Amino acid sequence: MHTQTTPLTAEVSEIFSSIQGEGPYLGKKQVFVRFGRCNMHCHYCDELDKMQKGMYRNVPIADILRQIDDFEREQGRHHSVSLTGGEPLVYPRALEALLPELKARGLLTYLETNGTLPKVLERVIGQIDIVAMDFKPPTGTADRAFWTEHRDFLAVARRTEVFVKTVITPEVSTEDILSAVRITADVDPRIPFIFQPQSLMTGISVDAMKRIENELFALAAASLKDVRVIPQMHKIWGMR
């Protein structure tokens, strides 16, 4: 008797071709695979609407790959495939199926992550080329602290190329930023550390930028070798 197997799926809200809008790969052309759910609820998140039930659907891995192939064929070579969200690491089985297929196609894999699921990262790190890890200071996110998870996550992520970034809102505390800097320095002070002043479609938060310029940049540069300020340009550009 033949038993039909159900195809492996992932909850995905959208797949599209666009330009990377933040971090050191700002301006690079990528295919974005946006996963549905997240294990955090940051108050400044610009994708909250896409993480609501009904805004994402179960998409077979084969269909995700087919759409990526279509973008590569129709729009030319992309720098990499950005796995974003939501939080991609909420879907370990899907990543374990998807990542080897992307590597077999010769595509770079770029993981956009909140850095709170180190055990899942351990399962897939060998297939990831670039890790873009967000520090989530509780005074900025209005969620709980994840310092232990961030430290463990970064220790795994440094096996490949990794950079960290943190959104600076007027509310975020100096103590939280100091914790993020200390964790990064303890794991590897060469890891790029990027300040992201809170950005809106109307521009960058002046209060956040002043705090970075007058206080936070020097605090980070005292312990880290590569500190930068790169705004979230996709919000200013009006891009998704």
Secondary structure, DSSP 8 states (H G I E B T S, - for coil): --------EEEEEEEEEEE--SSTTTT-EEEEEEES--S---TT-TTGGGGSTTS-EEEEHHHHHHHHHHHHHHH---SEEEEESS-GGG-HHHHHHHHHHHHHTT--EEEEE-S--HHHHHHHGGG-SEEEEE---HHHHSS---HHHHHHHHHHHTTSEEEEEEEE-TT--HHHHHHHHHHHHHH-TTS-EEEEE-EETTEE-HHHHHHIIIIIHHHHHTT-S-EEE---HHHHHT--
